[in-house]
Amino acid sequence: MKVVFLGTPDFAVASLKATVEAGFDVVGVITTADKKAGRGMKLQESAVKKYAVEAGLNVLQPTNLKDEGFLSELKSLEADIQVIVAFRMLPEVVWGMPKYGTFNLHGSLLPDYRGAAPINWAIMNGEQETGVSTFFLDAKIDTGEIIDNKIVKIGADETAGELHDRLMDVGADLVVKTIKEIESGNVSTKNQDEILNGRQPKLAYKIFKDTCGINWSKSTEEVHNHIRGLSPYPAAFTTLKFPDGKLLGLKIFKTQKSDKTVGEKLLQMDGKKELFIGCKNGALKVLELQLAGKKRMPVASFIQGVNLEGIEIV
């Protein structure tokens, strides 16, 4: 099997590496163009490109996926299959090119959590399990025939970052398994509409700043899920109002549900090491946070460095 791989971030590197190590002939790797970033505005390579270069793979970085020069080069690779992991939308002229089509690895159990942030929303919605799916691309986003999937349990206090890393490895194994299934001809796909059977799928919308604000009027369970579903990035936040009227943002990365009784939107310390914030029906114990302009830190360091007397949550 001659494979063209398309991907950009770290999540995709594990799948590319697994594909190479499984012995498949990766004839091309397509990733985003280098971008200027950081204080010095130096050109930054994608994680996929860095690995591909180290592995001696052929790298393509088109800025326009419909460019005739790129399409000609892609066609000359004569790929049997294209594999997508965390890349952008493809025009049909690209995904329809290989003999066996193009499949995508998605970080959820399709048809649920189609969209840009499946890992985040599964946790934010309090799901107890999720997984990864491979599916053939078609004209709509995340709606193609499902090839295979793998179920993964979600820990009660697991963050999106922790789940991301587990799904990255599980997904890499599933990509290799899927290529082997396609190569052997033993592929039995499932139609997503038939699985839904008339119900609407749960969606995983792109996350914006407004999504990240914490609503302390919700239950401890809901707020806890919201915080861990956005940790470590982009991170859930609240706003502190100091006695002098100054407002500062506070990102919260880790919490635990508590049986303490604390008034809604109130802060309560237990000695110099523990901090609790009140929700609708209880309180959350805060473990890791970051005050605007400061570094991420354990809550004990925060308590030692900030006078919490008279501070309110607004």
Summary of the structure (lengths in Angstrom):
residues: 314
radius of gyration: 22.7
end to end distance: 57.8
largest distance: 69.9
contacts: 994
relative contact order: 0.10
helix: 29%
strand: 30%
